[in-house]
Amino acid sequence: MAQRYSASLLLLATALGAFAQPTLPSGSNSFAPGESYTYGVGDYFTPPSVGEANTTWDYSTYTSSSTFTAVFSPPSTGGGMTGATVAEAAGGGAYAYHKATASAFEQLGVIGTGFNVNCTLNPITAFAYPFTFASEVNDTYDCTGVSGGQAFNRDSGTVVISGSSYGTLILPSGTYTNVLLVNYEQHHYDWFTNDPDFTIDYNAFIQFWIKPGIKAPLLANYEAYQVPGSLQLYSRVLDAEGIGMEEARRHDIGMDLMPNPATDRVEVLFGVGAGKRLTIELIDLTGKTVMSTRRMTQVNTVQREILDLTGLASGAYTVRVTDETGAMGAKRLVVN
């Protein structure tokens, strides 16, 4: 993997408007074994404009014609791939293998019947952290593979991931504030070793609407084509059932807890601009605040706060971050 990060990837701009600028901290959108997400699948739509802050996207009339469930399993599923942390069912008995690290979520390859792609030496970056509005990641990748008994190379692979806009997303399931629009562009060439003059040119242009606190995109819009080959145009909307979207819809501060579960300490990571007066609370299942601290943010970056859990009873708690404007983030913590 050869990545070049722009300076804006590491910084947050000062929050604009009524809501804090959304920030996706380390590992917040990396999938893990045992997770599954159901989507409604609908028609492709014209992508929105780029570079707007405090935008409103109204897709309240979105309709889907079918459903799709993304299922994530242990990395050994389907034979496994070196370095993988999770396997994703890719249809037809095939599995895509991914690797989650503190700084990125990478695709290592695909294994299926009569087809495999291996990118472990130079993986494809699916996402990088921390990520916010105006962030940009440029990645290159290379792979080898076999299709129908014929060996091929996947060369000149490039990925560009950019934080395009943020604002309010309106879906049939409700209204979601503090949503980040991420543009994802991918390109590569495949050429077969027995016929180097024959190449397949692949291109993909995808928009993801991501809400801090919800791992899977709320909405995604896909355009992918290869020459020679076919054109794919479709969109997906995340099913609102059973994934905490009602709770997350009310939260305006993206945050994460590391580790979780925790024992003696936990690091709270959250996205808030400079000059904010914050209250960080630990709340037990009865609603009692068992710990509270206040701080003023000094710089525009991913904020960090360490909570000492020594002496706390084992069980479930809620870590809540609020600022003086009323913006809030909350996440469940398990203390062992």
C-alpha positions as CSV (number, residue, x, y, z in Angstrom):
1,M,0.0,0.0,0.0
2,A,1.4,3.4,-1.0
3,Q,-0.6,6.2,0.5
4,R,-0.2,9.9,0.4
5,Y,-2.3,11.8,3.0
6,S,-3.1,15.5,2.6
7,A,-2.6,17.7,5.6
8,S,-6.3,18.2,5.9
9,L,-6.7,14.5,6.8
10,L,-5.1,15.3,10.2
11,L,-7.0,18.5,11.0
12,L,-10.6,19.5,11.7
13,A,-11.8,22.8,10.5
14,T,-13.7,24.9,13.0
15,A,-17.3,23.7,13.3
16,L,-19.8,25.6,11.2
17,G,-23.5,26.3,11.8
18,A,-25.5,24.7,14.6
19,F,-23.8,21.3,14.5
20,A,-20.2,20.1,15.0
21,Q,-18.4,19.0,12.0
22,P,-18.6,15.2,11.7
23,T,-15.4,13.3,12.4
24,L,-14.8,9.5,11.9
25,P,-12.2,8.4,14.4
26,S,-9.9,5.4,14.3
27,G,-11.7,2.2,13.4
28,S,-15.1,3.7,13.6
29,N,-16.2,2.3,10.2
30,S,-14.2,-0.9,10.0
31,F,-16.4,-4.1,10.0
32,A,-15.8,-7.0,12.3
33,P,-16.8,-10.7,12.5
34,G,-20.3,-11.3,13.5
35,E,-21.8,-8.1,12.1
36,S,-24.4,-7.9,9.4
37,Y,-26.2,-5.0,7.7
38,T,-29.3,-5.1,5.6
39,Y,-29.9,-2.5,2.9
40,G,-32.8,-1.7,0.5
41,V,-31.5,-1.6,-3.1
42,G,-32.8,1.0,-5.4
43,D,-32.1,3.0,-8.6
44,Y,-28.9,5.1,-9.1
45,F,-29.5,8.9,-8.8
46,T,-27.5,11.9,-9.9
47,P,-24.8,12.6,-7.3
48,P,-25.0,15.9,-5.4
49,S,-22.6,18.8,-5.8
50,V,-19.2,18.7,-4.0
51,G,-17.7,21.0,-1.4
52,E,-20.7,22.3,0.5
53,A,-20.9,22.6,4.3
54,N,-24.2,22.4,6.2
55,T,-26.0,20.9,3.2
56,T,-29.4,19.2,3.3
57,W,-30.0,16.1,1.1
58,D,-33.6,15.2,0.8
59,Y,-34.1,11.6,-0.2
60,S,-37.3,11.2,1.8
61,T,-39.1,9.6,-1.2
62,Y,-36.3,7.0,-1.8
63,T,-37.8,3.6,-2.7
64,S,-36.1,0.2,-3.0
65,S,-37.0,-2.7,-5.2
66,S,-35.0,-5.5,-3.3
67,T,-32.9,-6.1,-0.3
68,F,-29.2,-7.0,0.3
69,T,-27.5,-8.2,3.5
70,A,-23.8,-7.7,4.0
71,V,-22.5,-10.5,6.3
72,F,-19.1,-10.4,8.0
73,S,-17.5,-13.6,9.4
74,P,-14.2,-14.7,11.0
75,P,-11.2,-14.3,8.7
76,S,-10.7,-18.0,8.3
77,T,-14.0,-18.4,6.6
78,G,-13.8,-19.7,3.0
79,G,-10.1,-20.6,3.4
80,G,-8.9,-17.3,4.7
81,M,-6.2,-14.9,3.5
82,T,-2.9,-13.9,5.3
83,G,-3.4,-10.8,7.4
84,A,-7.2,-10.6,7.2
85,T,-9.2,-9.7,10.3
86,V,-12.7,-10.3,8.7
87,A,-14.3,-12.1,5.8
88,E,-17.2,-10.7,3.9
89,A,-19.6,-12.9,1.9
90,A,-19.3,-11.8,-1.8
91,G,-21.9,-14.1,-3.4
92,G,-21.7,-17.4,-5.1
93,G,-19.7,-18.9,-2.2
94,A,-16.9,-16.3,-2.6
95,Y,-15.4,-14.2,0.2
96,A,-13.7,-10.8,0.2
97,Y,-11.0,-10.5,2.9
98,H,-10.3,-7.2,4.8
99,K,-7.8,-6.0,7.3
100,A,-8.7,-3.5,10.0
101,T,-5.9,-1.3,11.6
102,A,-5.9,1.8,13.7
103,S,-5.4,4.0,10.5
104,A,-7.3,2.1,7.8
105,F,-9.7,-0.6,6.6
106,E,-8.1,-2.4,3.7
107,Q,-9.2,-5.0,1.1
108,L,-6.7,-7.8,0.8
109,G,-8.5,-9.8,-1.9
110,V,-11.2,-12.2,-3.0
111,I,-11.4,-16.1,-3.1
112,G,-14.1,-17.9,-4.9
113,T,-14.7,-20.9,-7.1
114,G,-12.5,-20.6,-10.2
115,F,-11.6,-17.0,-9.3
116,N,-9.3,-15.3,-6.8
117,V,-7.6,-11.9,-6.4
118,N,-4.7,-11.4,-4.0
119,C,-3.7,-7.8,-3.0
120,T,-1.9,-8.6,0.3
121,L,1.4,-7.1,-0.8
122,N,-0.2,-3.7,-1.7
123,P,-3.8,-3.7,-0.4
124,I,-6.7,-1.5,-1.5
125,T,-7.6,1.2,1.0
126,A,-11.4,1.1,1.6
127,F,-11.3,3.8,4.3
128,A,-8.7,5.7,6.4
129,Y,-8.8,7.4,9.8
130,P,-9.3,10.0,11.2
131,F,-11.6,11.3,8.4
132,T,-13.6,14.5,8.1
133,F,-14.9,17.2,5.7
134,A,-12.1,18.1,3.2
135,S,-10.0,15.1,4.1
136,E,-8.4,13.3,1.1
137,V,-6.6,10.0,0.8
138,N,-4.7,8.9,-2.3
139,D,-3.8,5.2,-2.5
140,T,-2.2,2.9,-5.1
141,Y,-2.6,-0.9,-5.2
142,D,-1.5,-3.9,-7.2
143,C,-2.9,-7.5,-7.2
144,T,-2.5,-10.8,-8.9
145,G,-5.2,-13.3,-9.6
146,V,-6.7,-16.2,-11.5
147,S,-10.0,-16.3,-13.5
148,G,-11.2,-19.3,-15.3
149,G,-7.8,-20.9,-15.1
150,Q,-6.1,-17.9,-16.6
151,A,-3.6,-15.8,-14.5
152,F,-3.8,-12.0,-14.6
153,N,-2.3,-9.0,-13.1
154,R,-4.2,-6.0,-11.7
155,D,-2.0,-3.0,-12.3
156,S,-2.1,0.8,-11.9
157,G,-4.7,0.6,-9.2
158,T,-5.6,4.0,-7.7
159,V,-8.1,5.1,-5.1
160,V,-9.1,8.6,-4.1
161,I,-11.3,9.1,-1.0
162,S,-12.4,12.6,-0.2
163,G,-14.7,14.2,2.3
164,S,-17.0,16.2,0.0
165,S,-19.8,17.7,2.2
166,Y,-21.6,17.5,5.5
167,G,-25.0,18.3,6.7
168,T,-28.5,16.8,7.2
169,L,-29.7,13.7,5.4
170,I,-33.4,13.0,5.1
171,L,-34.5,9.4,4.4
172,P,-37.8,7.6,4.7
173,S,-36.6,6.3,8.1
174,G,-36.0,9.8,9.5
175,T,-33.8,12.9,9.5
176,Y,-30.1,12.5,10.4
177,T,-27.9,15.5,11.3
178,N,-24.1,15.7,11.2
179,V,-23.7,13.4,8.3
180,L,-20.5,13.3,6.2
181,L,-20.7,12.7,2.4
182,V,-17.6,10.8,1.2
183,N,-16.6,10.4,-2.4
184,Y,-14.8,7.2,-3.4
185,E,-13.1,6.7,-6.8
186,Q,-11.3,3.6,-7.9
187,H,-9.5,2.6,-11.1
188,H,-7.3,-0.3,-12.3
189,Y,-6.3,-2.4,-15.3
190,D,-6.4,-6.2,-15.5
191,W,-4.2,-7.9,-18.1
192,F,-3.8,-11.7,-18.7
193,T,-0.3,-13.2,-18.8
194,N,-1.2,-15.4,-21.8
195,D,-2.4,-12.4,-23.7
196,P,-0.8,-9.2,-22.5
197,D,-2.4,-7.1,-25.2
198,F,-5.9,-7.8,-23.8
199,T,-6.8,-5.5,-20.9
200,I,-9.9,-4.8,-18.8
201,D,-10.3,-1.2,-17.7
202,Y,-12.3,-0.9,-14.4
203,N,-13.7,2.3,-12.9
204,A,-16.0,3.0,-9.9
205,F,-17.5,6.2,-8.6
206,I,-19.3,5.9,-5.3
207,Q,-20.9,8.3,-2.8
208,F,-21.3,7.3,0.9
209,W,-23.4,9.2,3.5
210,I,-21.9,8.3,6.9
211,K,-23.2,9.3,10.3
212,P,-20.7,9.2,13.2
213,G,-21.9,6.4,15.6
214,I,-23.4,4.3,12.8
215,K,-20.7,2.0,11.3
216,A,-22.4,1.2,7.9
217,P,-23.3,4.0,5.5
218,L,-26.8,5.4,5.8
219,L,-27.0,5.8,2.0
220,A,-24.7,4.8,-0.9
221,N,-24.8,5.5,-4.6
222,Y,-22.8,3.3,-7.0
223,E,-21.6,3.7,-10.6
224,A,-19.1,1.0,-11.8
225,Y,-18.1,0.0,-15.3
226,Q,-15.5,-2.0,-17.1
227,V,-14.3,-2.0,-20.7
228,P,-14.9,-4.5,-22.2
229,G,-17.8,-5.4,-19.9
230,S,-20.8,-4.0,-18.3
231,L,-22.2,-0.9,-16.5
232,Q,-23.6,-1.1,-12.9
233,L,-25.8,1.6,-11.6
234,Y,-27.6,1.3,-8.2
235,S,-28.0,2.7,-4.7
236,R,-28.5,1.3,-1.2
237,V,-30.2,2.6,1.9
238,L,-29.5,1.1,5.4
239,D,-32.3,-0.7,7.1
240,A,-33.3,1.2,10.2
241,E,-34.2,-1.8,12.3
242,G,-32.1,-3.1,15.1
243,I,-28.9,-1.0,14.6
244,G,-29.6,2.0,16.9
245,M,-30.3,4.6,14.2
246,E,-33.1,6.2,16.2
247,E,-30.6,6.9,19.1
248,A,-27.7,7.9,16.8
249,R,-30.0,10.3,14.8
250,R,-30.1,12.5,17.9
251,H,-26.4,12.6,18.4
252,D,-24.3,15.3,16.7
253,I,-20.8,14.5,18.0
254,G,-19.0,11.5,16.4
255,M,-17.1,9.5,19.0
256,D,-15.5,6.2,19.8
257,L,-14.1,4.3,22.8
258,M,-10.9,2.4,23.0
259,P,-10.7,-0.3,24.2
260,N,-14.3,-1.4,24.6
261,P,-14.8,-3.6,26.7
262,A,-12.4,-1.9,29.1
263,T,-11.0,-2.7,32.5
264,D,-9.0,0.0,34.3
265,R,-9.1,2.8,31.7
266,V,-10.7,3.9,28.5
267,E,-9.8,6.5,25.9
268,V,-12.6,8.6,24.6
269,L,-12.1,10.0,21.0
270,F,-14.5,12.5,19.6
271,G,-14.7,15.1,16.9
272,V,-15.2,18.7,18.1
273,G,-13.6,21.9,16.9
274,A,-11.4,24.3,19.0
275,G,-12.9,26.7,21.6
276,K,-15.6,24.3,22.8
277,R,-16.6,23.8,26.4
278,L,-17.3,20.1,26.9
279,T,-18.7,17.9,29.6
280,I,-17.7,14.2,29.5
281,E,-19.8,11.9,31.7
282,L,-19.9,8.3,32.6
283,I,-23.5,7.1,33.4
284,D,-24.6,3.8,34.8
285,L,-27.7,1.8,33.9
286,T,-29.8,3.6,36.6
287,G,-29.1,6.9,34.9
288,K,-26.8,8.1,37.7
289,T,-23.7,10.0,36.6
290,V,-20.8,8.2,38.3
291,M,-18.0,10.4,36.7
292,S,-17.9,13.8,35.2
293,T,-15.2,16.0,33.8
294,R,-15.1,19.3,32.0
295,R,-12.6,20.7,29.5
296,M,-12.0,23.4,26.9
297,T,-10.8,22.2,23.5
298,Q,-7.7,24.1,22.2
299,V,-7.1,22.8,18.7
300,N,-9.0,21.5,15.7
301,T,-8.2,17.8,15.8
302,V,-9.6,14.5,17.1
303,Q,-10.1,15.1,20.8
304,R,-9.0,12.6,23.4
305,E,-9.9,12.1,27.0
306,I,-8.7,9.3,29.3
307,L,-11.2,8.0,31.9
308,D,-9.9,6.1,35.0
309,L,-12.3,3.2,35.6
310,T,-10.5,1.9,38.7
311,G,-13.0,0.8,41.4
312,L,-16.0,0.8,39.1
313,A,-18.4,-2.2,39.2
314,S,-18.4,-4.4,36.2
315,G,-21.3,-3.8,33.8
316,A,-22.6,-1.5,31.1
317,Y,-22.3,2.2,31.1
318,T,-22.8,5.1,28.8
319,V,-20.1,7.7,28.0
320,R,-21.7,11.0,27.0
321,V,-20.0,14.1,25.5
322,T,-21.9,17.4,25.3
323,D,-20.9,20.9,24.4
324,E,-22.4,24.3,25.2
325,T,-24.5,24.4,22.0
326,G,-26.3,21.2,23.0
327,A,-24.6,18.9,20.5
328,M,-24.1,15.5,22.0
329,G,-22.4,12.1,21.4
330,A,-23.0,9.0,23.4
331,K,-21.6,5.4,23.2
332,R,-22.1,2.3,25.3
333,L,-19.1,1.1,27.3
334,V,-18.7,-2.3,28.9
335,V,-16.5,-2.5,32.0
336,N,-15.1,-5.8,32.9
